[in-house]
Amino acid sequence: MGKIVSLSEAETAKRFGVSKEIKNFPQNLSAEEERNVKTVLSYMDIAYSPTHSSATAVAEFCAKGSTFDARSTFPTSHTPEEYADSHSHVMSSLKDLHIIQFDVVVAKGIPILVTSVL
């Protein structure tokens, strides 16, 4: 892995369209990784919004036929869209819960890992 840098809110907004600081971020990404990170950060920004989270809001990020499995926390959710709808009920009841920053964003090929502070 190459050099790790931090991105300010302004830098992340300019580069990815999401105004959240990233504490640990790979300095050099391929064009594909850059697009993938933008997609994931956009999804996270919507999915963890108390007012915007829903299946409709995240549908553009979900591939047809995708499955979701989180039996212990969302046992009735079997697709990313069903998860978003279930998650929206949680988020709407916690109006002051929001992502403050992303601690780690790792992009290597298709898999992307994002951890955040709520």
MOPAC internal coordinates of N, CA, C and O (Angstrom, degrees):
PM7 1SCF
backbone

  N    0.0000 0     0.00 0     0.00 0    0    0    0
  C    1.4415 1     0.00 0     0.00 0    1    0    0
  C    1.5206 1   108.24 1     0.00 0    2    1    0
  O    1.2310 1   119.69 1   -35.19 1    3    2    1
  N    1.2946 1   118.20 1   144.81 1    3    2    1
  C    1.4544 1   122.23 1  -178.40 1    5    3    2
  C    1.5195 1   112.27 1   -82.09 1    6    5    3
  O    1.2310 1   121.44 1    17.40 1    7    6    5
  N    1.2906 1   114.84 1  -162.60 1    7    6    5
  C    1.4561 1   122.13 1  -178.74 1    9    7    6
  C    1.5352 1   110.71 1   -64.26 1   10    9    7
  O    1.2310 1   120.94 1   -39.06 1   11   10    9
  N    1.3279 1   115.81 1   140.94 1   11   10    9
  C    1.4677 1   123.11 1   178.28 1   13   11   10
  C    1.5221 1   108.19 1  -103.41 1   14   13   11
  O    1.2310 1   120.73 1   -46.68 1   15   14   13
  N    1.3343 1   116.20 1   133.32 1   15   14   13
  C    1.4618 1   122.12 1  -179.32 1   17   15   14
  C    1.5219 1   109.38 1  -128.70 1   18   17   15
  O    1.2310 1   120.66 1    -9.45 1   19   18   17
  N    1.3121 1   116.35 1   170.55 1   19   18   17
  C    1.4670 1   123.16 1   171.49 1   21   19   18
  C    1.5173 1   108.26 1  -107.78 1   22   21   19
  O    1.2310 1   120.81 1   -34.26 1   23   22   21
  N    1.3249 1   116.06 1   145.74 1   23   22   21
  C    1.4562 1   121.25 1   175.48 1   25   23   22
  C    1.5313 1   108.55 1  -118.17 1   26   25   23
  O    1.2310 1   120.24 1   -47.84 1   27   26   25
  N    1.3156 1   117.15 1   132.16 1   27   26   25
  C    1.4572 1   121.30 1   177.02 1   29   27   26
  C    1.5249 1   109.65 1   -73.17 1   30   29   27
  O    1.2310 1   120.65 1   -10.27 1   31   30   29
  N    1.3408 1   116.37 1   169.73 1   31   30   29
  C    1.4642 1   120.19 1   175.05 1   33   31   30
  C    1.5254 1   110.75 1   -54.80 1   34   33   31
  O    1.2310 1   120.68 1   134.34 1   35   34   33
  N    1.3243 1   116.30 1   -45.66 1   35   34   33
  C    1.4682 1   120.81 1  -177.95 1   37   35   34
  C    1.5302 1   111.40 1   -63.73 1   38   37   35
  O    1.2310 1   120.30 1   137.95 1   39   38   37
  N    1.3352 1   117.03 1   -42.05 1   39   38   37
  C    1.4633 1   120.47 1   179.54 1   41   39   38
  C    1.5332 1   111.33 1   -65.64 1   42   41   39
  O    1.2310 1   120.66 1   138.05 1   43   42   41
  N    1.3364 1   116.35 1   -41.95 1   43   42   41
  C    1.4607 1   120.30 1   178.95 1   45   43   42
  C    1.5241 1   110.79 1   -66.65 1   46   45   43
  O    1.2310 1   120.25 1   140.44 1   47   46   45
  N    1.3205 1   117.13 1   -39.56 1   47   46   45
  C    1.4715 1   121.24 1   178.27 1   49   47   46
  C    1.5243 1   110.64 1   -62.78 1   50   49   47
  O    1.2310 1   120.51 1   136.08 1   51   50   49
  N    1.3129 1   116.63 1   -43.92 1   51   50   49
  C    1.4709 1   120.57 1  -178.83 1   53   51   50
  C    1.5269 1   111.17 1   -66.86 1   54   53   51
  O    1.2310 1   120.71 1   139.12 1   55   54   53
  N    1.3122 1   116.25 1   -40.88 1   55   54   53
  C    1.4669 1   121.12 1  -174.22 1   57   55   54
  C    1.5329 1   113.51 1   -82.76 1   58   57   55
  O    1.2310 1   120.94 1   142.86 1   59   58   57
  N    1.3702 1   115.80 1   -37.14 1   59   58   57
  C    1.4669 1   119.61 1  -172.64 1   61   59   58
  C    1.5246 1   114.62 1  -124.52 1   62   61   59
  O    1.2310 1   119.75 1   173.35 1   63   62   61
  N    1.3282 1   118.08 1    -6.65 1   63   62   61
  C    1.4580 1   120.33 1   179.02 1   65   63   62
  C    1.5145 1   114.38 1    80.51 1   66   65   63
  O    1.2310 1   119.79 1  -167.99 1   67   66   65
  N    1.3257 1   118.01 1    12.01 1   67   66   65
  C    1.4670 1   122.68 1   179.95 1   69   67   66
  C    1.5210 1   107.97 1  -126.53 1   70   69   67
  O    1.2310 1   120.36 1   -56.52 1   71   70   69
  N    1.3164 1   116.91 1   123.48 1   71   70   69
  C    1.4724 1   121.52 1  -175.35 1   73   71   70
  C    1.5200 1   111.83 1   -88.85 1   74   73   71
  O    1.2310 1   120.56 1  -108.37 1   75   74   73
  N    1.3153 1   116.53 1    71.63 1   75   74   73
  C    1.4629 1   122.75 1   176.47 1   77   75   74
  C    1.5215 1   108.33 1  -138.37 1   78   77   75
  O    1.2310 1   120.86 1   -44.19 1   79   78   77
  N    1.3153 1   115.96 1   135.81 1   79   78   77
  C    1.4621 1   120.83 1   176.77 1   81   79   78
  C    1.5270 1   109.55 1   -65.60 1   82   81   79
  O    1.2310 1   120.36 1   -35.37 1   83   82   81
  N    1.3271 1   116.93 1   144.63 1   83   82   81
  C    1.4647 1   122.66 1   172.29 1   85   83   82
  C    1.5181 1   107.35 1  -118.73 1   86   85   83
  O    1.2310 1   120.46 1   -61.60 1   87   86   85
  N    1.3257 1   116.73 1   118.40 1   87   86   85
  C    1.4650 1   121.79 1  -176.19 1   89   87   86
  C    1.5285 1   113.42 1   -74.52 1   90   89   87
  O    1.2310 1   119.71 1   139.04 1   91   90   89
  N    1.3228 1   118.16 1   -40.96 1   91   90   89
  C    1.4685 1   122.23 1  -176.01 1   93   91   90
  C    1.5185 1   108.77 1  -132.34 1   94   93   91
  O    1.2310 1   121.08 1   -67.63 1   95   94   93
  N    1.3267 1   115.53 1   112.37 1   95   94   93
  C    1.4563 1   120.41 1  -172.46 1   97   95   94
  C    1.5248 1   109.46 1  -142.78 1   98   97   95
  O    1.2310 1   120.01 1   -44.90 1   99   98   97
  N    1.3474 1   117.59 1   135.10 1   99   98   97
  C    1.4634 1   119.26 1   177.91 1  101   99   98
  C    1.5310 1   110.68 1   -64.45 1  102  101   99
  O    1.2310 1   120.40 1   -48.03 1  103  102  101
  N    1.3132 1   116.83 1   131.97 1  103  102  101
  C    1.4629 1   120.94 1  -176.11 1  105  103  102
  C    1.5273 1   112.43 1   -66.70 1  106  105  103
  O    1.2310 1   120.12 1   139.24 1  107  106  105
  N    1.3140 1   117.37 1   -40.76 1  107  106  105
  C    1.4674 1   120.71 1  -175.58 1  109  107  106
  C    1.5224 1   110.62 1  -113.63 1  110  109  107
  O    1.2310 1   120.69 1   -60.35 1  111  110  109
  N    1.3251 1   116.30 1   119.65 1  111  110  109
  C    1.4569 1   122.21 1   177.16 1  113  111  110
  C    1.5151 1   109.77 1  -119.80 1  114  113  111
  O    1.2310 1   121.05 1   -29.01 1  115  114  113
  N    1.3269 1   115.60 1   150.99 1  115  114  113
  C    1.4587 1   119.10 1   171.81 1  117  115  114
  C    1.5318 1   107.48 1   -73.37 1  118  117  115
  O    1.2310 1   120.46 1   -13.11 1  119  118  117
  N    1.3156 1   116.72 1   166.89 1  119  118  117
  C    1.4714 1   120.84 1   178.32 1  121  119  118
  C    1.5278 1   110.20 1   -59.70 1  122  121  119
  O    1.2310 1   120.13 1   140.12 1  123  122  121
  N    1.3340 1   117.35 1   -39.88 1  123  122  121
  C    1.4660 1   121.19 1   179.20 1  125  123  122
  C    1.5269 1   110.83 1   -64.69 1  126  125  123
  O    1.2310 1   120.47 1   135.52 1  127  126  125
  N    1.3415 1   116.71 1   -44.48 1  127  126  125
  C    1.4644 1   120.19 1   178.95 1  129  127  126
  C    1.5209 1   111.04 1   -63.02 1  130  129  127
  O    1.2310 1   120.38 1   140.22 1  131  130  129
  N    1.3189 1   116.87 1   -39.78 1  131  130  129
  C    1.4665 1   122.10 1   178.28 1  133  131  130
  C    1.5369 1   109.78 1   -59.52 1  134  133  131
  O    1.2310 1   120.19 1   133.45 1  135  134  133
  N    1.3335 1   117.25 1   -46.55 1  135  134  133
  C    1.4830 1   121.39 1   178.25 1  137  135  134
  C    1.5248 1   110.60 1   -63.42 1  138  137  135
  O    1.2310 1   120.31 1   137.13 1  139  138  137
  N    1.3319 1   117.01 1   -42.87 1  139  138  137
  C    1.4646 1   120.75 1  -179.02 1  141  139  138
  C    1.5241 1   111.40 1   -63.96 1  142  141  139
  O    1.2310 1   120.09 1   137.15 1  143  142  141
  N    1.3174 1   117.43 1   -42.85 1  143  142  141
  C    1.4648 1   120.59 1   178.58 1  145  143  142
  C    1.5270 1   109.84 1   -62.62 1  146  145  143
  O    1.2310 1   120.10 1   136.90 1  147  146  145
  N    1.3165 1   117.42 1   -43.10 1  147  146  145
  C    1.4633 1   120.66 1   178.60 1  149  147  146
  C    1.5314 1   110.44 1   -58.50 1  150  149  147
  O    1.2310 1   120.43 1   135.86 1  151  150  149
  N    1.3162 1   116.78 1   -44.14 1  151  150  149
  C    1.4670 1   121.01 1   179.39 1  153  151  150
  C    1.5245 1   111.20 1   -62.59 1  154  153  151
  O    1.2310 1   120.32 1   132.47 1  155  154  153
  N    1.3325 1   116.99 1   -47.53 1  155  154  153
  C    1.4643 1   120.97 1  -178.01 1  157  155  154
  C    1.5269 1   111.09 1   -64.99 1  158  157  155
  O    1.2310 1   119.78 1   136.68 1  159  158  157
  N    1.3277 1   118.02 1   -43.32 1  159  158  157
  C    1.4656 1   119.73 1   179.55 1  161  159  158
  C    1.5249 1   111.19 1   -65.60 1  162  161  159
  O    1.2310 1   120.09 1   142.96 1  163  162  161
  N    1.3202 1   117.43 1   -37.04 1  163  162  161
  C    1.4659 1   120.70 1   176.91 1  165  163  162
  C    1.5265 1   110.47 1   -64.45 1  166  165  163
  O    1.2310 1   120.72 1   136.64 1  167  166  165
  N    1.3367 1   116.22 1   -43.36 1  167  166  165
  C    1.4708 1   120.87 1   177.41 1  169  167  166
  C    1.5306 1   109.94 1   -59.90 1  170  169  167
  O    1.2310 1   120.24 1   131.11 1  171  170  169
  N    1.3312 1   117.15 1   -48.89 1  171  170  169
  C    1.4688 1   121.28 1  -178.91 1  173  171  170
  C    1.5193 1   111.42 1   -60.18 1  174  173  171
  O    1.2310 1   120.57 1   139.40 1  175  174  173
  N    1.3226 1   116.52 1   -40.60 1  175  174  173
  C    1.4610 1   120.93 1  -179.73 1  177  175  174
  C    1.5283 1   111.07 1   -61.62 1  178  177  175
  O    1.2310 1   120.34 1   141.40 1  179  178  177
  N    1.3293 1   116.96 1   -38.60 1  179  178  177
  C    1.4665 1   121.23 1   178.96 1  181  179  178
  C    1.5316 1   110.79 1   -78.25 1  182  181  179
  O    1.2310 1   120.21 1   131.44 1  183  182  181
  N    1.3182 1   117.21 1   -48.56 1  183  182  181
  C    1.4623 1   121.58 1  -174.64 1  185  183  182
  C    1.5261 1   113.02 1   -62.55 1  186  185  183
  O    1.2310 1   120.13 1   151.58 1  187  186  185
  N    1.3129 1   117.36 1   -28.42 1  187  186  185
  C    1.4561 1   120.57 1  -179.13 1  189  187  186
  C    1.5206 1   112.27 1  -104.53 1  190  189  187
  O    1.2310 1   120.38 1  -156.46 1  191  190  189
  N    1.3030 1   116.88 1    23.54 1  191  190  189
  C    1.4610 1   122.30 1   175.76 1  193  191  190
  C    1.5237 1   108.82 1   -96.12 1  194  193  191
  O    1.2310 1   119.58 1   -50.41 1  195  194  193
  N    1.3259 1   118.40 1   129.59 1  195  194  193
  C    1.4682 1   120.24 1   178.07 1  197  195  194
  C    1.5315 1   112.88 1   -63.61 1  198  197  195
  O    1.2310 1   119.75 1   159.56 1  199  198  197
  N    1.3112 1   118.08 1   -20.44 1  199  198  197
  C    1.4667 1   120.07 1  -175.69 1  201  199  198
  C    1.5267 1   114.47 1  -111.65 1  202  201  199
  O    1.2310 1   119.21 1   166.88 1  203  202  201
  N    1.3190 1   119.11 1   -13.12 1  203  202  201
  C    1.4664 1   120.40 1  -174.46 1  205  203  202
  C    1.5223 1   115.21 1  -116.22 1  206  205  203
  O    1.2310 1   119.46 1   169.25 1  207  206  205
  N    1.3062 1   118.63 1   -10.75 1  207  206  205
  C    1.4613 1   121.34 1  -175.45 1  209  207  206
  C    1.5277 1   110.93 1   -69.25 1  210  209  207
  O    1.2310 1   120.57 1   -55.11 1  211  210  209
  N    1.3383 1   116.51 1   124.89 1  211  210  209
  C    1.4669 1   122.85 1   175.84 1  213  211  210
  C    1.5227 1   108.58 1  -173.57 1  214  213  211
  O    1.2310 1   121.01 1   -14.16 1  215  214  213
  N    1.3222 1   115.68 1   165.84 1  215  214  213
  C    1.4679 1   120.18 1   177.10 1  217  215  214
  C    1.5216 1   110.57 1   -60.64 1  218  217  215
  O    1.2310 1   120.70 1   137.88 1  219  218  217
  N    1.3136 1   116.26 1   -42.12 1  219  218  217
  C    1.4672 1   120.58 1  -179.49 1  221  219  218
  C    1.5251 1   110.89 1   -62.00 1  222  221  219
  O    1.2310 1   120.59 1   138.47 1  223  222  221
  N    1.3217 1   116.49 1   -41.53 1  223  222  221
  C    1.4634 1   120.87 1  -176.10 1  225  223  222
  C    1.5245 1   113.01 1   -67.48 1  226  225  223
  O    1.2310 1   120.13 1   149.51 1  227  226  225
  N    1.3367 1   117.36 1   -30.49 1  227  226  225
  C    1.4700 1   120.13 1  -177.46 1  229  227  226
  C    1.5302 1   113.54 1  -103.52 1  230  229  227
  O    1.2310 1   119.98 1   179.33 1  231  230  229
  N    1.3207 1   117.64 1    -0.67 1  231  230  229
  C    1.4679 1   121.17 1  -175.36 1  233  231  230
  C    1.5279 1   112.94 1   -54.47 1  234  233  231
  O    1.2310 1   120.10 1   143.31 1  235  234  233
  N    1.3339 1   117.40 1   -36.69 1  235  234  233
  C    1.4690 1   119.85 1  -178.58 1  237  235  234
  C    1.5213 1   113.06 1   -64.06 1  238  237  235
  O    1.2310 1   120.06 1   161.35 1  239  238  237
  N    1.3414 1   117.48 1   -18.65 1  239  238  237
  C    1.4612 1   121.80 1  -178.61 1  241  239  238
  C    1.5324 1   112.53 1   -94.17 1  242  241  239
  O    1.2310 1   119.93 1   173.00 1  243  242  241
  N    1.3260 1   117.73 1    -7.00 1  243  242  241
  C    1.4639 1   121.97 1  -172.14 1  245  243  242
  C    1.5250 1   111.45 1  -104.61 1  246  245  243
  O    1.2310 1   120.68 1   -54.92 1  247  246  245
  N    1.3054 1   116.31 1   125.08 1  247  246  245
  C    1.4613 1   121.16 1   177.47 1  249  247  246
  C    1.5238 1   109.73 1   -75.11 1  250  249  247
  O    1.2310 1   120.72 1   -35.38 1  251  250  249
  N    1.3056 1   116.23 1   144.62 1  251  250  249
  C    1.4701 1   120.67 1   177.15 1  253  251  250
  C    1.5247 1   109.01 1   -58.56 1  254  253  251
  O    1.2310 1   121.06 1   -43.09 1  255  254  253
  N    1.3128 1   115.58 1   136.91 1  255  254  253
  C    1.4592 1   120.97 1   178.16 1  257  255  254
  C    1.5185 1   114.14 1    82.37 1  258  257  255
  O    1.2310 1   119.50 1  -175.38 1  259  258  257
  N    1.3412 1   118.55 1     4.62 1  259  258  257
  C    1.4613 1   121.03 1   178.91 1  261  259  258
  C    1.5246 1   110.15 1   -66.16 1  262  261  259
  O    1.2310 1   121.22 1   -32.95 1  263  262  261
  N    1.3089 1   115.27 1   147.05 1  263  262  261
  C    1.4576 1   119.59 1   177.01 1  265  263  262
  C    1.5178 1   109.86 1  -119.23 1  266  265  263
  O    1.2310 1   121.15 1   -18.57 1  267  266  265
  N    1.3195 1   115.40 1   161.43 1  267  266  265
  C    1.4573 1   122.44 1  -178.32 1  269  267  266
  C    1.5194 1   106.96 1  -139.28 1  270  269  267
  O    1.2310 1   120.05 1   -43.06 1  271  270  269
  N    1.3280 1   117.50 1   136.94 1  271  270  269
  C    1.4547 1   120.43 1  -179.50 1  273  271  270
  C    1.5196 1   109.73 1  -139.59 1  274  273  271
  O    1.2310 1   121.03 1   -70.13 1  275  274  273
  N    1.3201 1   115.64 1   109.87 1  275  274  273
  C    1.4613 1   122.13 1   174.19 1  277  275  274
  C    1.5230 1   106.84 1  -144.42 1  278  277  275
  O    1.2310 1   121.15 1  -111.03 1  279  278  277
  N    1.3072 1   115.40 1    68.97 1  279  278  277
  C    1.4685 1   121.99 1  -171.82 1  281  279  278
  C    1.5184 1   113.91 1   -55.95 1  282  281  279
  O    1.2310 1   119.84 1   144.63 1  283  282  281
  N    1.3079 1   117.92 1   -35.37 1  283  282  281
  C    1.4603 1   119.32 1  -175.55 1  285  283  282
  C    1.5314 1   113.31 1   -80.21 1  286  285  283
  O    1.2310 1   119.72 1   151.03 1  287  286  285
  N    1.3138 1   118.13 1   -28.97 1  287  286  285
  C    1.4660 1   119.91 1  -177.27 1  289  287  286
  C    1.5208 1   113.96 1  -107.09 1  290  289  287
  O    1.2310 1   119.62 1   145.72 1  291  290  289
  N    1.3197 1   118.33 1   -34.28 1  291  290  289
  C    1.4683 1   122.89 1   179.71 1  293  291  290
  C    1.5319 1   108.82 1  -136.18 1  294  293  291
  O    1.2310 1   119.88 1  -110.90 1  295  294  293
  N    1.3458 1   117.84 1    69.10 1  295  294  293
  C    1.4652 1   120.94 1  -172.29 1  297  295  294
  C    1.5298 1   114.97 1   -65.14 1  298  297  295
  O    1.2310 1   119.47 1   159.27 1  299  298  297
  N    1.3187 1   118.61 1   -20.73 1  299  298  297
  C    1.4661 1   119.97 1  -179.06 1  301  299  298
  C    1.5274 1   112.42 1   -95.98 1  302  301  299
  O    1.2310 1   120.30 1   180.00 1  303  302  301
  N    1.3121 1   117.03 1     0.00 1  303  302  301
  C    1.4677 1   121.22 1  -179.92 1  305  303  302
  C    1.5228 1   109.94 1   -94.59 1  306  305  303
  O    1.2310 1   120.66 1   -59.06 1  307  306  305
  N    1.3275 1   116.35 1   120.94 1  307  306  305
  C    1.4635 1   121.06 1  -178.20 1  309  307  306
  C    1.5249 1   112.71 1  -120.21 1  310  309  307
  O    1.2310 1   120.36 1   174.25 1  311  310  309
  N    1.3354 1   116.92 1    -5.75 1  311  310  309
  C    1.4645 1   122.08 1   175.82 1  313  311  310
  C    1.5251 1   107.54 1  -132.51 1  314  313  311
  O    1.2310 1   119.85 1   -20.07 1  315  314  313
  N    1.3363 1   117.90 1   159.93 1  315  314  313
  C    1.4682 1   119.28 1   176.73 1  317  315  314
  C    1.5376 1   112.17 1   -58.65 1  318  317  315
  O    1.2310 1   120.69 1   146.30 1  319  318  317
  N    1.3330 1   116.28 1   -33.70 1  319  318  317
  C    1.4682 1   119.56 1   179.68 1  321  319  318
  C    1.5324 1   110.84 1   -67.88 1  322  321  319
  O    1.2310 1   120.17 1   138.42 1  323  322  321
  N    1.3433 1   117.28 1   -41.58 1  323  322  321
  C    1.4693 1   120.27 1   177.11 1  325  323  322
  C    1.5274 1   110.14 1   -63.76 1  326  325  323
  O    1.2310 1   120.74 1   140.25 1  327  326  325
  N    1.3224 1   116.18 1   -39.75 1  327  326  325
  C    1.4633 1   119.61 1   175.83 1  329  327  326
  C    1.5222 1   110.66 1   -60.21 1  330  329  327
  O    1.2310 1   120.07 1   134.56 1  331  330  329
  N    1.3210 1   117.47 1   -45.44 1  331  330  329
  C    1.4691 1   120.54 1  -179.48 1  333  331  330
  C    1.5209 1   111.00 1   -60.09 1  334  333  331
  O    1.2310 1   119.98 1   139.07 1  335  334  333
  N    1.3334 1   117.64 1   -40.93 1  335  334  333
  C    1.4646 1   119.85 1   177.69 1  337  335  334
  C    1.5270 1   111.20 1   -65.03 1  338  337  335
  O    1.2310 1   120.09 1   134.93 1  339  338  337
  N    1.3326 1   117.44 1   -45.07 1  339  338  337
  C    1.4715 1   120.50 1   177.45 1  341  339  338
  C    1.5203 1   110.89 1   -62.27 1  342  341  339
  O    1.2310 1   121.31 1   135.77 1  343  342  341
  N    1.3123 1   115.10 1   -44.23 1  343  342  341
  C    1.4614 1   120.95 1  -179.16 1  345  343  342
  C    1.5223 1   111.32 1   -64.68 1  346  345  343
  O    1.2310 1   120.27 1   148.18 1  347  346  345
  N    1.3367 1   117.09 1   -31.82 1  347  346  345
  C    1.4715 1   120.38 1  -179.52 1  349  347  346
  C    1.5251 1   111.16 1   -63.20 1  350  349  347
  O    1.2310 1   119.93 1   148.25 1  351  350  349
  N    1.3362 1   117.74 1   -31.75 1  351  350  349
  C    1.4651 1   120.53 1   177.70 1  353  351  350
  C    1.5330 1   110.09 1   -66.16 1  354  353  351
  O    1.2310 1   120.84 1   138.56 1  355  354  353
  N    1.3170 1   116.00 1   -41.44 1  355  354  353
  C    1.4685 1   120.61 1   176.61 1  357  355  354
  C    1.5288 1   109.88 1   -63.48 1  358  357  355
  O    1.2310 1   120.89 1   130.22 1  359  358  357
  N    1.3328 1   115.91 1   -49.78 1  359  358  357
  C    1.4653 1   120.03 1  -176.26 1  361  359  358
  C    1.5280 1   111.83 1   -64.11 1  362  361  359
  O    1.2310 1   119.38 1   142.31 1  363  362  361
  N    1.3284 1   118.79 1   -37.69 1  363  362  361
  C    1.4620 1   120.31 1  -178.47 1  365  363  362
  C    1.5207 1   112.21 1   -69.99 1  366  365  363
  O    1.2310 1   120.07 1   157.92 1  367  366  365
  N    1.3298 1   117.47 1   -22.08 1  367  366  365
  C    1.4640 1   119.94 1   177.84 1  369  367  366
  C    1.5278 1   112.21 1   -86.21 1  370  369  367
  O    1.2310 1   120.25 1   170.60 1  371  370  369
  N    1.3221 1   117.14 1    -9.40 1  371  370  369
  C    1.4670 1   122.31 1  -179.23 1  373  371  370
  C    1.5215 1   109.08 1  -120.97 1  374  373  371
  O    1.2310 1   120.33 1  -109.34 1  375  374  373
  N    1.3094 1   116.98 1    70.66 1  375  374  373
  C    1.4705 1   122.40 1  -172.38 1  377  375  374
  C    1.5304 1   113.85 1   -58.20 1  378  377  375
  O    1.2310 1   120.24 1   153.09 1  379  378  377
  N    1.3357 1   117.15 1   -26.91 1  379  378  377
  C    1.4634 1   118.83 1  -177.42 1  381  379  378
  C    1.5316 1   113.10 1   -97.94 1  382  381  379
  O    1.2310 1   120.19 1  -173.33 1  383  382  381
  N    1.3342 1   117.24 1     6.67 1  383  382  381
  C    1.4657 1   120.79 1   177.46 1  385  383  382
  C    1.5218 1   109.27 1   -89.21 1  386  385  383
  O    1.2310 1   120.49 1   -56.78 1  387  386  385
  N    1.3254 1   116.66 1   123.22 1  387  386  385
  C    1.4543 1   121.34 1   178.85 1  389  387  386
  C    1.5301 1   109.26 1  -155.70 1  390  389  387
  O    1.2310 1   120.86 1   -19.63 1  391  390  389
  N    1.2939 1   115.96 1   160.37 1  391  390  389
  C    1.4646 1   120.61 1   178.81 1  393  391  390
  C    1.5257 1   108.74 1   -73.60 1  394  393  391
  O    1.2310 1   120.85 1   -53.12 1  395  394  393
  N    1.3176 1   115.98 1   126.88 1  395  394  393
  C    1.4635 1   121.94 1   177.37 1  397  395  394
  C    1.5232 1   110.01 1   -88.22 1  398  397  395
  O    1.2310 1   121.06 1   135.31 1  399  398  397
  N    1.3362 1   115.58 1   -44.69 1  399  398  397
  C    1.4633 1   120.82 1  -178.71 1  401  399  398
  C    1.5169 1   108.52 1  -158.54 1  402  401  399
  O    1.2310 1   120.69 1   -18.36 1  403  402  401
  N    1.3179 1   116.29 1   161.64 1  403  402  401
  C    1.4538 1   121.89 1   170.52 1  405  403  402
  C    1.5212 1   106.30 1   -98.66 1  406  405  403
  O    1.2310 1   120.21 1   -54.46 1  407  406  405
  N    1.3231 1   117.20 1   125.54 1  407  406  405
  C    1.4605 1   120.93 1  -179.57 1  409  407  406
  C    1.5174 1   112.18 1   -77.81 1  410  409  407
  O    1.2310 1   120.77 1   135.16 1  411  410  409
  N    1.3277 1   116.14 1   -44.84 1  411  410  409
  C    1.4600 1   120.88 1  -176.03 1  413  411  410
  C    1.5241 1   108.84 1  -139.79 1  414  413  411
  O    1.2310 1   120.69 1   -48.40 1  415  414  413
  N    1.3017 1   116.29 1   131.60 1  415  414  413
  C    1.4607 1   121.95 1   170.13 1  417  415  414
  C    1.5212 1   105.72 1  -128.41 1  418  417  415
  O    1.2310 1   120.72 1   -62.02 1  419  418  417
  N    1.3323 1   116.22 1   117.98 1  419  418  417
  C    1.4522 1   122.25 1   179.21 1  421  419  418
  C    1.5148 1   107.69 1  -118.62 1  422  421  419
  O    1.2310 1   120.21 1   -56.02 1  423  422  421
  N    1.3015 1   117.20 1   123.98 1  423  422  421
  C    1.4637 1   121.63 1   179.81 1  425  423  422
  C    1.5123 1   108.26 1  -126.60 1  426  425  423
  O    1.2310 1   120.86 1   -67.01 1  427  426  425
  N    1.3039 1   115.96 1   112.99 1  427  426  425
  C    1.4616 1   120.36 1   176.72 1  429  427  426
  C    1.5093 1   107.18 1  -137.35 1  430  429  427
  O    1.2310 1   120.67 1   -79.90 1  431  430  429
  N    1.3175 1   116.32 1   100.10 1  431  430  429
  C    1.4576 1   119.73 1  -174.77 1  433  431  430
  C    1.5104 1   110.14 1    70.31 1  434  433  431
  O    1.2310 1   119.95 1    43.89 1  435  434  433
  N    1.3075 1   117.70 1  -136.11 1  435  434  433
  C    1.4562 1   122.20 1  -177.38 1  437  435  434
  C    1.5340 1   112.66 1   -79.29 1  438  437  435
  O    1.2310 1   117.97 1   136.28 1  439  438  437
  N    1.3360 1   121.48 1   -43.72 1  439  438  437
  C    1.4681 1   117.95 1  -178.97 1  441  439  438
  C    1.5279 1   111.42 1   -65.25 1  442  441  439
  O    1.2310 1   121.30 1   -42.88 1  443  442  441
  N    1.3170 1   115.12 1   137.12 1  443  442  441
  C    1.4621 1   120.63 1   176.67 1  445  443  442
  C    1.5104 1   107.40 1  -132.13 1  446  445  443
  O    1.2310 1   120.61 1   -46.80 1  447  446  445
  N    1.3205 1   116.44 1   133.20 1  447  446  445
  C    1.4544 1   122.63 1   178.27 1  449  447  446
  C    1.5195 1   107.98 1  -112.67 1  450  449  447
  O    1.2310 1   121.15 1   -49.66 1  451  450  449
  N    1.3351 1   115.40 1   130.34 1  451  450  449
  C    1.4622 1   120.59 1   177.02 1  453  451  450
  C    1.5093 1   107.62 1  -132.06 1  454  453  451
  O    1.2310 1   120.15 1   -51.69 1  455  454  453
  N    1.3274 1   117.32 1   128.31 1  455  454  453
  C    1.4629 1   120.68 1   169.66 1  457  455  454
  C    1.5179 1   107.00 1  -118.94 1  458  457  455
  O    1.2310 1   121.30 1   -32.78 1  459  458  457
  N    1.3194 1   115.12 1   147.22 1  459  458  457
  C    1.4585 1   118.45 1  -175.14 1  461  459  458
  C    1.5156 1   111.39 1  -137.36 1  462  461  459
  O    1.2310 1   120.92 1   -17.06 1  463  462  461
  N    1.3242 1   115.85 1   162.94 1  463  462  461
  C    1.4505 1   123.71 1   173.87 1  465  463  462
  C    1.5079 1   106.78 1  -106.90 1  466  465  463
  O    1.2310 1   120.86 1   -55.99 1  467  466  465
  N    1.3362 1   115.96 1   124.01 1  467  466  465
  C    1.4618 1   121.18 1   178.97 1  469  467  466
  C    1.5097 1   109.97 1   -99.86 1  470  469  467
  O    1.2310 1   120.10 1   180.00 1  471  470  469

